[in-house]
Amino acid sequence: MTKSIFYHAGCPICVSAEKDILNFIPENEVQVIHLGENKTKVKDAEEAGVKSVPALVLPNGNVLHINFGASIKDLR
């Protein structure tokens, strides 16, 4: 993986975290995936180790769970 991936579900916590993330990481270095709108990516998020959103998966595979907006299980 060469880019970070920011997963979220569109809740106010997630939207706020997305704005903060994009202030720290240039947009061309992070892929933003809205799991509420793109359910096909939930499996990818789970396989990457995401347990809840918002979460940032770093290029080295580490997952940063930023806050608790929603459980990944609730997004299936």
TAPE-V107990 format. One record per helix or strand of 3 or more residues. SS is the DSSP state (H for helix, E for strand). FROM is the first residue (numbers start at 1). LEN is the number of residues. If there is no record, write none. Layout:
# TAPE-V107990
ss:SS from:FROM len:LEN
ss:SS from:FROM len:LEN
This chain:
# TAPE-V107990
ss:E from:4 len:5
ss:H from:12 len:13
ss:H from:27 len:3
ss:E from:30 len:5
ss:H from:39 len:10
ss:E from:52 len:6
ss:E from:63 len:9
ss:H from:72 len:4
